[in-house]
Amino acid sequence: MKAGRVTGSLPPDAVRIGPGWRSALAKRFRESRYLLLLALPCVVYFLLFHYAPMFGIVISFQKYNLFKGIWRSEWVGFHYYKLFFANPDFFKLLRNTFLLGLYQIAFGFPAPIVLALLLNELRHAVFKRLVQSVSYLPHFLSNVVVASMIVVFLSPSGGLVNRLIEAVGFDPVNWLMLPEWFRTIYVASGIWQGIGWSSIIYLAALTAIDPHLYEAAEMDGAGRFRRMAYVSLPGMMQTIVVLLILDIGHVLGVGFEKVFLLYNPATYETADIISTYVYRVGLVQGNYSYAAAIDLFTGVVNLAFLLAANAISRRLGENSLW
């Protein structure tokens, strides 16, 4: 064997770099043209609505004037970032947003995993499909409908929850006017809305587990809960870790719509978050530069959480995003 020569063979579907690499690449494109066409709408969506708007973050460093435009607006550097950090409400907004995101992960993330494990144990096919269908339905309701349902159910005059409370001899409670209950209502309604839809990916991961593992565990005397703990959960672990890392990367990305529809001045103490504040200063007051600076700060913090979670996962095990 000559020095410097590497033995071995490439995979049969690998594109070899050589005189005919262009034709080989074109052949691969022709063979995958239908898959590429299926991916095209998704690629166009992300280019138009996620990557192209990133140019707009430049206004966070400008005193943006709608009539002058981006090119002629005055540059002010980090003025709006300093303004946000000096805001008396900065720590309240950060705390409220972080706690909502944290509670969603702490209570909302395990819920679809538990549902998927329970559905996987059902042997009655018709009942299993019925439970799946019922649990999926709330996902297709808009946040406006969900918020309206919450308002109706929690209404102090005739709401379902207060009727049950009155039936056992207690006075009705105006739940949506109590700051200490806002996070519970928001997180609980989010779990109800997304538990079924989020369980789909875990059910898919469970179907990939070798059935012989369950048979071997059963022969060793493992009951249902032990099979869940020692076969199902380890088989889902890679999916769980990846989705957990992605969720941690959105810990400050709490959605605007449902909070905006449910909160009121009485609950600002716990309900006012960064996205609702951005709405008020950006769209209502027209301070676009200030709003862009706050949004960019949120994005950087979310990226930091994502990188940290991925690094920790990679150190503790083999599962990570990269």
C-alpha positions as CSV (number, residue, x, y, z in Angstrom):
1,M,0.0,0.0,0.0
2,K,1.4,3.4,-1.0
3,A,1.9,6.0,1.7
4,G,-1.0,8.4,2.2
5,R,-3.5,6.2,0.5
6,V,-6.6,5.4,2.5
7,T,-8.1,2.0,2.1
8,G,-11.8,1.1,2.4
9,S,-14.8,2.0,0.3
10,L,-17.4,4.7,0.4
11,P,-21.1,4.0,0.9
12,P,-22.7,3.1,-2.4
13,D,-25.0,6.2,-2.3
14,A,-22.2,8.6,-1.5
15,V,-21.4,11.3,-4.0
16,R,-17.7,10.9,-4.9
17,I,-15.7,14.1,-5.6
18,G,-14.0,13.5,-9.0
19,P,-14.3,14.4,-12.6
20,G,-18.0,13.4,-12.8
21,W,-19.2,14.9,-9.5
22,R,-21.5,17.3,-11.3
23,S,-23.3,14.6,-13.1
24,A,-23.5,12.5,-9.9
25,L,-24.9,15.4,-8.0
26,A,-27.4,16.1,-10.8
27,K,-28.4,12.4,-10.7
28,R,-29.0,12.6,-6.9
29,F,-31.2,15.7,-7.4
30,R,-33.2,13.9,-10.1
31,E,-33.7,10.9,-7.9
32,S,-34.8,13.0,-4.9
33,R,-36.8,15.6,-6.9
34,Y,-40.2,14.7,-5.3
35,L,-38.8,14.8,-1.8
36,L,-37.2,18.2,-2.6
37,L,-40.6,19.5,-3.9
38,L,-42.2,18.3,-0.7
39,A,-39.6,20.2,1.3
40,L,-39.8,23.4,-0.8
41,P,-42.9,25.0,0.9
42,C,-41.2,24.6,4.3
43,V,-38.0,26.1,3.0
44,V,-39.8,29.0,1.4
45,Y,-41.8,29.6,4.6
46,F,-38.7,29.8,6.8
47,L,-36.8,32.0,4.3
48,L,-39.7,34.5,4.0
49,F,-40.9,34.6,7.6
50,H,-37.9,33.7,9.7
51,Y,-34.7,34.6,7.8
52,A,-35.7,37.6,5.6
53,P,-37.2,39.6,8.6
54,M,-33.9,39.2,10.5
55,F,-32.6,42.2,8.5
56,G,-35.1,44.2,10.5
57,I,-33.1,43.8,13.7
58,V,-30.9,46.6,12.5
59,I,-33.6,49.1,13.6
60,S,-32.9,48.1,17.2
61,F,-29.6,50.1,16.8
62,Q,-31.4,53.1,15.2
63,K,-33.8,55.8,16.2
64,Y,-36.1,54.4,13.5
65,N,-38.3,56.8,11.6
66,L,-41.0,55.3,9.6
67,F,-40.8,58.0,6.9
68,K,-37.0,58.0,6.6
69,G,-36.7,54.3,6.5
70,I,-33.9,52.0,7.6
71,W,-31.2,53.6,5.4
72,R,-31.7,57.2,6.6
73,S,-32.6,56.7,10.2
74,E,-30.2,57.9,12.9
75,W,-27.9,55.4,14.5
76,V,-28.0,55.3,18.3
77,G,-26.1,52.1,19.1
78,F,-27.2,50.3,22.3
79,H,-29.4,53.1,23.5
80,Y,-32.6,51.1,23.5
81,Y,-31.0,48.1,25.1
82,K,-29.8,50.3,28.0
83,L,-33.2,51.8,28.2
84,F,-34.8,48.4,28.6
85,F,-32.3,47.2,31.2
86,A,-32.9,50.5,33.2
87,N,-36.7,50.1,33.0
88,P,-38.2,49.6,36.5
89,D,-40.4,46.8,35.1
90,F,-37.4,44.9,33.5
91,F,-37.0,42.3,36.3
92,K,-40.8,41.9,36.7
93,L,-41.2,41.2,33.0
94,L,-38.2,38.9,32.9
95,R,-39.4,37.0,36.0
96,N,-43.0,36.6,34.8
97,T,-41.8,35.4,31.4
98,F,-39.2,33.0,32.8
99,L,-41.6,31.5,35.3
100,L,-44.3,30.9,32.8
101,G,-41.8,29.2,30.5
102,L,-40.3,27.2,33.4
103,Y,-43.7,26.0,34.6
104,Q,-44.7,25.0,31.0
105,I,-41.6,22.8,30.9
106,A,-41.9,21.5,34.4
107,F,-45.6,20.5,34.2
108,G,-46.4,20.6,30.5
109,F,-43.4,18.7,29.1
110,P,-43.9,15.4,31.0
111,A,-47.7,15.3,30.4
112,P,-47.6,14.1,26.7
113,I,-44.9,11.5,27.7
114,V,-47.2,10.1,30.4
115,L,-50.2,10.1,28.0
116,A,-48.2,8.3,25.3
117,L,-47.0,5.6,27.8
118,L,-50.6,5.1,28.9
119,L,-52.0,4.9,25.4
120,N,-49.2,2.5,24.5
121,E,-50.5,0.1,27.2
122,L,-54.1,0.1,25.9
123,R,-55.1,-3.1,24.1
124,H,-58.6,-2.1,23.1
125,A,-58.1,-0.5,19.6
126,V,-61.4,1.3,19.4
127,F,-61.1,2.9,22.8
128,K,-57.5,3.8,22.1
129,R,-58.4,5.6,18.9
130,L,-61.3,7.4,20.7
131,V,-59.0,8.7,23.5
132,Q,-56.4,9.8,20.9
133,S,-59.0,11.7,18.9
134,V,-60.5,13.4,21.9
135,S,-57.1,14.4,23.2
136,Y,-56.0,15.8,19.8
137,L,-59.1,18.0,19.3
138,P,-58.1,20.9,21.6
139,H,-54.9,21.5,19.5
140,F,-57.1,22.6,16.6
141,L,-58.9,25.3,18.6
142,S,-57.5,28.8,18.2
143,N,-56.2,30.6,21.2
144,V,-59.2,33.0,20.9
145,V,-61.6,30.1,21.3
146,V,-59.6,28.5,24.2
147,A,-59.4,31.9,26.0
148,S,-63.2,32.4,25.6
149,M,-63.8,29.0,27.0
150,I,-61.6,29.7,30.0
151,V,-63.4,33.0,30.6
152,V,-66.8,31.3,30.4
153,F,-65.8,28.4,32.7
154,L,-64.2,30.6,35.3
155,S,-66.9,33.3,35.2
156,P,-67.9,34.4,38.8
157,S,-71.6,34.5,37.7
158,G,-72.7,31.1,36.3
159,G,-69.3,29.7,35.3
160,L,-69.0,25.9,35.5
161,V,-66.2,26.0,38.1
162,N,-68.0,28.4,40.3
163,R,-71.2,26.4,40.1
164,L,-69.3,23.3,41.4
165,I,-67.8,25.5,44.2
166,E,-71.2,26.8,45.2
167,A,-72.6,23.3,45.1
168,V,-70.2,22.3,47.9
169,G,-71.0,25.4,50.0
170,F,-68.3,27.9,49.1
171,D,-68.6,31.4,47.7
172,P,-67.8,32.0,44.0
173,V,-64.3,33.2,43.1
174,N,-63.4,35.6,40.3
175,W,-60.3,33.6,39.2
176,L,-59.2,35.8,36.3
177,M,-58.9,38.8,38.6
178,L,-56.5,37.0,41.0
179,P,-52.8,37.4,40.1
180,E,-51.7,34.4,42.1
181,W,-53.9,32.1,39.9
182,F,-52.9,33.4,36.5
183,R,-49.9,31.1,36.0
184,T,-51.9,28.1,37.1
185,I,-54.7,28.8,34.7
186,Y,-52.3,29.5,31.8
187,V,-50.2,26.4,32.3
188,A,-53.1,24.1,33.0
189,S,-55.0,25.3,29.9
190,G,-51.8,24.9,27.8
191,I,-51.5,21.3,29.0
192,W,-55.1,20.5,28.1
193,Q,-54.7,22.2,24.7
194,G,-51.4,20.5,23.6
195,I,-51.1,17.2,25.5
196,G,-52.7,15.0,22.8
197,W,-51.0,16.6,19.8
198,S,-47.6,16.5,21.6
199,S,-47.9,12.8,22.4
200,I,-47.9,11.9,18.7
201,I,-44.1,12.0,18.4
202,Y,-43.7,9.9,21.6
203,L,-46.1,7.3,20.3
204,A,-44.1,7.2,17.1
205,A,-40.9,6.6,19.1
206,L,-42.6,3.8,21.0
207,T,-43.6,2.0,17.8
208,A,-39.9,1.8,16.9
209,I,-39.0,-0.2,20.1
210,D,-38.4,-3.9,19.4
211,P,-41.4,-5.9,20.7
212,H,-39.0,-8.7,21.7
213,L,-37.8,-6.4,24.5
214,Y,-41.2,-6.3,26.0
215,E,-41.5,-10.1,25.7
216,A,-38.2,-10.7,27.4
217,A,-39.1,-8.3,30.2
218,E,-42.4,-10.0,30.7
219,M,-40.7,-13.4,30.8
220,D,-38.4,-12.0,33.5
221,G,-41.5,-11.2,35.6
222,A,-41.7,-7.4,34.9
223,G,-45.1,-5.9,35.2
224,R,-46.6,-3.1,33.2
225,F,-45.0,-0.3,35.2
226,R,-41.6,-2.0,35.1
227,R,-41.8,-2.5,31.4
228,M,-42.6,1.2,31.1
229,A,-39.6,2.1,33.3
230,Y,-37.0,-0.2,31.8
231,V,-38.1,-0.6,28.2
232,S,-40.5,2.2,27.0
233,L,-38.8,5.1,28.7
234,P,-35.2,4.2,27.6
235,G,-36.5,3.6,24.1
236,M,-38.0,7.1,24.0
237,M,-35.1,8.8,25.7
238,Q,-33.4,10.2,22.6
239,T,-36.7,11.8,21.5
240,I,-37.3,13.1,25.0
241,V,-33.9,14.7,25.3
242,V,-34.0,16.4,21.9
243,L,-37.5,17.9,22.5
244,L,-36.5,19.0,26.0
245,I,-33.5,20.9,24.6
246,L,-35.7,22.6,22.1
247,D,-38.3,23.5,24.7
248,I,-35.5,25.0,26.9
249,G,-34.5,27.0,24.0
250,H,-38.0,28.7,24.0
251,V,-38.2,29.3,27.7
252,L,-38.6,33.1,27.2
253,G,-40.6,32.6,24.0
254,V,-43.9,32.4,25.8
255,G,-46.7,33.0,23.3
256,F,-48.4,36.4,23.2
257,E,-51.9,35.6,22.1
258,K,-53.4,33.7,25.1
259,V,-51.7,35.9,27.7
260,F,-53.0,39.0,25.9
261,L,-56.5,37.5,25.9
262,L,-56.5,36.4,29.5
263,Y,-54.7,39.1,31.4
264,N,-56.0,42.4,32.7
265,P,-54.6,45.3,34.8
266,A,-55.5,43.4,38.0
267,T,-53.2,40.5,37.0
268,Y,-50.3,42.5,35.5
269,E,-48.2,41.7,38.6
270,T,-47.8,38.0,37.4
271,A,-49.3,38.1,33.9
272,D,-47.4,40.9,32.1
273,I,-44.6,39.3,30.1
274,I,-42.0,40.5,27.6
275,S,-44.2,39.8,24.5
276,T,-47.2,41.8,25.8
277,Y,-44.9,44.6,26.8
278,V,-43.4,44.6,23.3
279,Y,-46.9,44.8,21.9
280,R,-47.7,47.9,24.0
281,V,-44.5,49.8,23.3
282,G,-44.1,48.6,19.7
283,L,-47.5,48.5,18.1
284,V,-49.6,50.7,20.4
285,Q,-47.0,53.4,21.1
286,G,-45.2,53.1,17.8
287,N,-41.7,52.7,19.3
288,Y,-40.5,50.1,16.9
289,S,-36.8,50.4,17.7
290,Y,-37.4,49.8,21.4
291,A,-39.6,46.8,20.6
292,A,-37.0,45.3,18.2
293,A,-34.3,45.7,20.8
294,I,-36.4,43.8,23.4
295,D,-37.2,41.0,20.9
296,L,-33.5,40.7,20.0
297,F,-32.6,40.5,23.6
298,T,-35.1,37.7,24.1
299,G,-33.8,35.8,21.1
300,V,-30.2,36.0,22.4
301,V,-31.2,34.7,25.8
302,N,-33.2,31.8,24.3
303,L,-30.2,30.9,22.2
304,A,-28.0,31.0,25.3
305,F,-30.4,28.6,27.0
306,L,-30.4,26.3,24.0
307,L,-26.6,26.1,23.7
308,A,-26.3,25.5,27.5
309,A,-28.9,22.8,27.5
310,N,-27.3,21.1,24.5
311,A,-23.8,21.3,26.0
312,I,-25.1,19.8,29.4
313,S,-26.9,17.0,27.5
314,R,-23.8,16.2,25.5
315,R,-21.7,16.0,28.7
316,L,-24.1,13.9,30.6
317,G,-24.9,11.4,27.8
318,E,-24.8,10.8,24.1
319,N,-28.1,12.6,23.2
320,S,-27.8,16.2,21.9
321,L,-28.8,18.3,18.9
322,W,-25.3,18.4,17.6
